[in-house]
Amino acid sequence: MNFFENAGSGPTGPLSLGKLRQTLIRLEDTIVFALIERAQFAHNAIIYEPGKFDFKDFGGSFMEWVLRETEVVHAKVRRFASPDENPFFDDLPDAILPALEYPPVLHPNNINVNPDILRMYTQEIIPAICRPGDDLQYGSASTRDVECLQALSRRIHCGKFVAEAKFLDPAQHDLYVDAIRRGDAARCEELLTNKAVEAQVVRRMRRKALIYGQDITIDGEVETKPRPESPTGGQGSRKIDLDVVVNMYEKFVIPLTVKVEVDYLMRRLT
Ligand SMILES: O=C(O)C(=O)C[C@]1(C(=O)O)C=C[C@@H](O)C=C1
């Protein structure tokens, strides 16, 4: 996506919080569909255990190896040169394409919460959305994991742009400057938090997980065939557990976005 067209009123226009929220809403769809794709395969715990597969010069897990190999290719086509992209690995090759000029929308920073995202995803989300056991679909499961992780990372690191938009808002600017100068992270968090918006996000995610996680017949009816393999059971024909998706947003996605926003703001005047 051309992030800068979506984020503001043109390549050099001011950041718009409304447009950034639209981007976050679109990423909700990407995240729900990616989780549904992953949930069709078993947990396959072995792919998350470091050292279980013998890779030369790589001591991580099978899934991390797939993630790293994917990032190697993406780095070569300059994915991580874009300020809205943050890699999970830092020893990646240079791009084979010449550098693009990006408008200096963000204050220079190296904030990257991908280690937190990786931990939350493999330890909390995967066991909750996948049926237990091993179906040997290691490649399929890992490539879906990469898609989930990249979508979550984009969503959470969008917090940098959201924070910049809030910092530049003339109605709030002086309050942020004062809190940042005093090193008051708690005050920054208080200023940027909007509980009403968070409640809307969570409600919308529940609806999306419900609606996108259904099979629709040719007549527009909802299939009600039970899915006995569901890890939580009792959710009938749903492809994904609604509570897991809601919980993931409440406990991890929004708090990590807030962490990115606060970290970004606390370094905004350096
Ligand atoms: O929309 C915003 O204002 C954001 O900062 C994003 C977000 C979120 O993660 O969805 C985070 C903090 C706010 O309290 C509300 C929502």
The ligand as a Gaussian input file, in Angstrom:
#p B3LYP/6-31G(d) Opt

LIG

0 1
 O       -6.897000       5.594000      17.448000
 C       -6.105000       6.044000      18.257000
 O       -6.211000       7.189000      18.734000
 C       -4.975000       5.240000      18.731000
 O       -4.116000       5.734000      19.413000
 C       -4.959000       3.768000      18.444000
 C       -5.551000       2.974000      19.617000
 C       -5.604000       1.496000      19.128000
 O       -4.621000       0.762000      19.329000
 O       -6.612000       1.127000      18.483000
 C       -4.627000       3.078000      20.771000
 C       -4.858000       3.948000      21.785000
 C       -6.088000       4.743000      21.913000
 O       -6.561000       4.700000      23.210000
 C       -7.122000       4.330000      20.945000
 C       -6.890000       3.458000      19.940000

